[in-house]
Amino acid sequence: MWRLDREEEETIQYGVAIAMIIFGMILCMCGFWVSPTGVIDTTVLGALGQILLLVGAIFHININYRSKENHFETKVNDRLDEIEKKLK
């Protein structure tokens, strides 16, 4: 079965997040060029808000997951060091 390693997964997450930010910016700029010129419709702003919410969720989930994983790994290593010292 095909699985992604951590680096590939993060690359895809960040790539999607950056692409969504660019798409949201283009969407807002298009609101200036289509009729009525210079007016950004509320649906465009709503779509931009949802895009930015998705991007924020992607970044937060990735950062939060990495932080918790590193914290757990540190606790395990500290505990293993304590056990090792007791055995000596």
Secondary structure, DSSP 8 states (H G I E B T S, - for coil): -----HHHHHHHHHHHHHHHHHHHHHHHHHHHHSSSTT---HHHHHHHHHHHHHHHHHHHHHHHHHHHHHHHHHHHHHHHHHHHHHH-
